[in-house]
């Protein structure tokens, strides 16, 4: 099984249904299949071993991905927002290759040995001129489908290898073929180089749900596209959702939205609670996954949200801050520092195993001999089997031998009416080993003192969580996929070498 078989199924059963773009004039499944076939011919006639994509989301995106698989060449979406020197360094690791970019950006990639550069316009023209390949793609499930650079929030990005078997296992294990109605549309606003962007293309295509693309996230434009295109489904990261909610103060709501999923980082409880109040008709889903797991491995579904929201039981209510239960197709275990399995309720490292789990990088294989992948995420299960994410293992603050969760402190800060955003990190301490530092962004027109921040935390948590350093900022550092860059905040406390 591979991605081309899934596309062929969709083209055969839903050929005239629009898969990407506007209902009037968008790319149909039959057209996508044909253009992927022509793209495969073009790629086979060129010496490049990979197809690199360094541009914004457009209808060229799914054509490029499927054409790569058809031609038997890995598809490599790149973060075009990186500085030129860093982007060129990543490209240099992928030579020889064909690189597709947006018109007007060709100069960024000039002179890189082994790289043939085409704009999206030139790539479209080359496809128009090519003959369609026969349906002769490889059926080896171990073929490399996608090479994705991890987000690199704790250092240089690694190249994660996703094979055909990993991506198809995820699709077949989570999506019903032709399960979407013809009126359904999903808004994709995550970047094309994010695993959620890859997953959105292949799952929407298999279900038959039309894709509306937002190349660059801007909350007002996101709301406009939802309203103008009667979008029924969307996926956002937590930082996006908070800004979208601010746009809904016009009182018009999002009447077409039926299903809103979120992931890619911790969702602060005050944000999801606010969302459920403003959008009571929406089915919310929290999906937890990683690049190395081909997207989601645990899900907090709509009924889970409602049950937690309406419960008077504090333990059940707390589950609104969880990522739900593991998908039936994967196993998740909480392990200690020696790899030992920990009991329910105890915090440790999240390990995962399943057919969709790659756990493989260009430089090494991270699976152990039993097929388990250590995620470097800290978490725990409650008695009901709900998984709670505590953040990256490296982010846990060890103060005087006690492990403190930055997310727990951030959630409390966000409950204060003056606080818009908050970040908590560990900083060096001669007395405790590590101490707590809090960075706070206030709502416009609000004022707050450091003492008030400290008092608020002590009131709602134990005194050991009280920050030794409190700093007010106009904004916080995030990467392009909305993940908080804690390393940038910690760096100001690291002595120069």
N, C-alpha and C positions, 0 to 999 in steps of 0.2 A: 504494500500500500504506500502511496506517496501523494504529494499535493496535486499532481496532474490528474490522478484518478478522481480526486474530489472535485476538481474543476470540470472534468469531463462529465461527471454525474450531473453537476449543476447546469452545464451548458445543454446537455441532452434533455433534462427535465424542465428547465426554466429558461430556455434560450432567449426568448424575447423579453424577459424581465430585466429591468435596469438594475445593474449591480453597483455602479458608481456614478454619482452625479445627479443632476435634476431629472425628474420623471420625464420631462420633455427634452430629449436630446442627449440623455446620459448614455454611458457605455453599458450595453446589454451583456449578458453572460455569453451569448453566442459570439458577439464581437470581441469580448475579452479572450475567449478561447482562440479565435482566429488570430488576434494580434499577438498572443503568446506564442503561437505556432510560427508566425513570421519572425518574431523576435528571436526565437530559438535558432532559426536558419541564419539570421545575421550573426549571432554570437558564435555559432559553430564555424563560421567562415573567418573568424578573427582569432588571433593567437592568445588573447587574454585568457587566463585561467579562472577569472572571477568577474562578476559584474558588480561594480561599486556604484552606489547611488548616494549622491551628496547634494540633495535638493529638498525642497518643501514637498508636502503632500499634494499629489495631483493624480489624475487618472493614469498617468504613466507608471505610477508606483506599483499597482498590482500586475500590470503588464510585465514590468521588469522582473518582479519576483517569480512569476510563473514561467516566463521565458527562460530564466536562469535554470530553474529545475528541469525544464524540457531539454535544454542544451547540455545538462549535466555539469553545470558550473555553479559554484556557491554564490549566493546573493549576499552582498555586504552593504547594508545601509549605514551611512556615516553621519556623525554629528556635524552638520555644516555650520553650526554656530561657533565652533571652536576657533581660536585664533589660527591664522594661516600656518604658522610654524608647527603648531601641535597637530593640526589637521594633516598637513603634508607628511609629518612623521608617521601618523597612523596609516596613511595611504601607502607610504613606502614599504610597509610591512606586507602589503597585499599584491605586490607586483609579481608577474605581469597581469594587467587587468584592463578592462574597458570601464571607463568612469562616465556616468551620466550626471549632469549638473544643470542648474537653472540657467537660462540665457542671461548673459551679462556677468557670469561668475567664472568664465573659463580661465581668466588670467590667474586665478588663485591656484590652479593646478598645472600651470605651464611649466615645462622643463623637468617634470618628474619622470625619470627613466622607467620605461616599461609600462607607461600609462597612456592609453588612447582616450582622449577627452571628447565627448559629444554633449551638446546641450539636449534638453528634452525635445526641443523642436527637431534637431538633427536626428535624434533617436527615432522619433515618430516618422520622419521622412524615410529613414533607412528601413523601418518596418514596412511602410507602405510599398517600398520597392522590392521587398523580399518575397520569395515564394513561401507558402506555408509548409512547415515541416510535417512529415507523417507522424502519426501518434506512436512514435518509436522510442519514447523516453525509457530510461532505465527503470527497472522495477526492484532494484536493490535498495532495501529499506535502510541500509547503512550509509547510503550516499549522503554527503553533507548538503543540506538545504540552505541554511542561513548561518552566517558568521556574524555575531553581535558583540560589539564592545560593551562591556559592563559599564555601569554609571561612573565608577571610579570615585565614589564619595570619600573613600579612605585612602586613595592613592591612584597610581596609574591604572587605567582600565585594562582588563584582561579580555582576550578574545574567546567568547563562549561558542562552542560548536553545537549546533542544533541539527540533528540528522532527520531525514524524512520520517523515520519511525517515531521520533519524539513528537514532532508537530502533528502528525496524523493521529497518534495515540491520544493527544490532548483533545483534538477536534471530535473524534469518534466517542471519546469518553464523556464529553460534556455537552454536545450539541446534537439536536435532532435534525436530520436531513429534511429540508423544505419545511422546517417547523415555523417559519415566519410567514405572516400574511403579506400579500402584495402591497398593502398600504403601509407596512412598517419600514421605518428608516432609522439608521443609527448615525449619530454625529461623532466623528472621530477627530479629536482635537489633540491627542497625544502625538509626539513627534514620530516620524517614520522609522527612526533608529531605536525606538523603545519596543520591548517585547510586547507591550500592550497594543502597539500599532500593528505589529505582525499578526498577533492573535486576532485582532479585530477584522483584518482582511480575510483571513481564512475561515473564521467562524461565521462571519456575516455571509460570506459566499456560500458556505455549505448550508446555512439555514435559509438563504434566499432573501435576506434583509438588505435593503439598499443602503449604500454608504454615502453620507454627506461629509465632505472634508473641510476642515478648518485649518489651513496651513500654519497659522500662528495664533496662539490663544490670546484672546482679548475678551474680557467678560461681557461687554456690551454686544460685541459681534457674535459671541456664542449664543446669547439670549436671542438675538435677532434671527440667526439661522434656525434655531429651534422653532421659533414662532412662524417664520416664513415658509419653512419646509415641512411643517407638521411632523417634526422629529419625534419618534416614539421611544427611542433608546439612546443612551449616551453613557460614556465612561469618562470619569474625571479623576484627578488626583486631589488629595485633601486641600491643598492650597488653592486650587481652582474653584472648588465648591464654595469656599468661604467668600470668594470674590463674586461668584455668580449670585449668591444669596443677596449680596449688597445691591446688585442690579435689579432685584425683584421688589424693591421698595416702591416701584411705580404701581404695585397692586394688580398687575395684569397676569402674574403667575406664568406657568408653563403648561397650559391646558392639554397639549398633545402628548407630553411626556408620560409614559407608562412605567418605564423601568430605568433607574439610574444606578449604575454601578460605580464603585470607587475603589481605589487601591494605589499602590506605589509608595505608600508611606503611612504612618500612623494617622488615623482620623481622630482629632480631638473631640471628646464627647460633646462639648458645647456646640460644635459646628454641626454634627449630625442631628443633635436634638433640635437645633434651630431649623435645619432642613426639613425634618419631619413635621414641624409645626407649619412651615410655610407651604409645603407641598404634600398635603395629607393623602392625595390620590396616587402618589408615586410608590412603586415597589422599589425599595432600596436594597442593594446587594453590596456587601463588602467582600472583595476578592483579594486573597493574599497569594502571591506567587513571586517567582524570581526569573531572571533571564535564563538561568541554568535549568529551570523546571518547565520551560515552554509555556509560561504563564501560570494560571491559577492552580493552587493545590489545596486551598481551603476556602470555604464560602460561608458567609453569614447571610442567609436568604431573607426574603421579604417578611415571611411569617416570624422568623427569629427576631427581626427588628421590631415588629409589632408586639410580640410577646414580651420582649424586654422593656419596651417603651411603656406598656400598660401595667406592668407588674409592680406590686407593692413590696415584693421580696427583693431585698437589696442584692442578693446573690444573682437572681435572674436579671434584675435591672442592669447589673454590672456587665452583662453579656453584650450590651449595646456597644461596648468598647472592645469586643473581641473580633476575631476574623472568622468566627464560626467553626464549622467542623470540616475535617478532611474530606476531599472528594472520594467517592467510593473506589476510584482507580489508583489511589496512592495510600501509602502508610506514612504516618508522622510519629516521631518519637522524640521525647525530651531526654537529653543526655548530659551527664556530668563531664568534668574536665578529663577524665580517663576513658570516656566513651561509655560509661555505665548508664543504664536506663534509670531515670529518676521517677519517684512516685508522683501520683496526682497532686497538684498544688505546688510542687517544688519547681523553682525556676532553673533553667539550664539552656543548653543549645538545642535548637530545633534541627532534627535530622529528618530527611525524607527519602522515600524509595518508591519507584513505580516506573511504568513503561515510558511515561512522558519526561522523565528526569534524565537529563543529559549528564550534568556534573562533569563536563569535559571541557578543557580549554586547549588552545593551540599549543600550549607549552606543557600541559600535564593533564592527568586524569584525576579528579578529586573524589571519585567513588571508592569506598572501601571494598574489601573482597566480598562482602555480602550485598553490595549494590546500594548502600546507604550514602547519601550526600549530606555532609555537614554544612548548614547554610550560613553559619556565623551570625545568625539571628538568635536573640535570647527570647525565651517564651516559657509558657506553662499551660497545662490543661486544668480546667476545673472538673468537678465531679460529674458534670453533664457532658463532658467531652468537647467543650468549647475551648478553642485555642486563643491564648492571649499573647500578643507580641510586646516584648519589653524594649525593642530596639536592637541595634547591632551589639554583639558581644563587646566590641571595643568601646561602645558608648556607655556601658554600665559604669557608674561611679562607685569606687570602693573607698569608703570613708571609715577609717578606723576598723577595718575588717567587715563592715556592713555594706552589702550591695544595695545601691540606690538606683532606682529607675528614673532616668531623665523624663520619660513620658508621663510618669505619675505626677511629677512636680509641674510639668507644663500644663497638664489638664487642669490642675488646681488654679494655676495662674490665669488660664483662659476663662475660668468661671467668674473672674472679676469683671464687672461691667466696663471698666476703663481699658482693659487689655485686648488688643486686636490680635497680636501674635506674640509667641514666647518661645524661647529656646533655652535649654539647660545643658551644661556640659560640666565635666570634671576638670579641675585645675590643680596644679601641684600645691601641696600643703606640708610644711615641716612637721606640724603637729599630728595631722590625721592621715597623711599619705596623699589623699585627694580631698578636695573641698568642692562645694557646689558654687557654680557661677550661673547667674540668670541674666538673660538678655531679653528686654521687653520692648515691644512696639505698642504704643497707645493709639486708641481711636482718635481721630481728628477732634480737636476741641476739648480733649480730656487731659487732666493733670493727675500726677501721682508721684509720691516720693519713694525713695528707696526703703525708708522705714515702713511705709504702708505695704510695700511688696513683701518685705520680711514678715511683718505681722500677719499678713493674709496667709502666707504659707504655714507659719507656726500654728495659726488658728485651725487650719484644716488638715495639717499633717504633723508628724512628730518634729521636735526641734532639730533633730539631726538633718532634716531636709532644708533648714534655713540657709540661704545663700550667704557666702562670705563676700561675694562680689556681685553687685547689681549694676547693670548698665542699661540706659534707655537709648534706643536707636530709632531711626526713621524707617529702617527696613532690615530684613535678615537675609543672609546669603542662601540662595537656592540654586540648584543646577537646573538644566533646561527641562527636566522631567518633574520638577517640583519637589525634589528631595532636599531637605535641609543639609547644608554643608557645615556640619559641626566642626570639622577639622579647621575651617577658617576662623571660627570663633576661638577654638583652643589655641591656635597658633600665636595669638597675641600674648599668651602666657608662657610660651616656650622660649627659653633663653637661646639667643643666637649662638651657633656653634663657634 
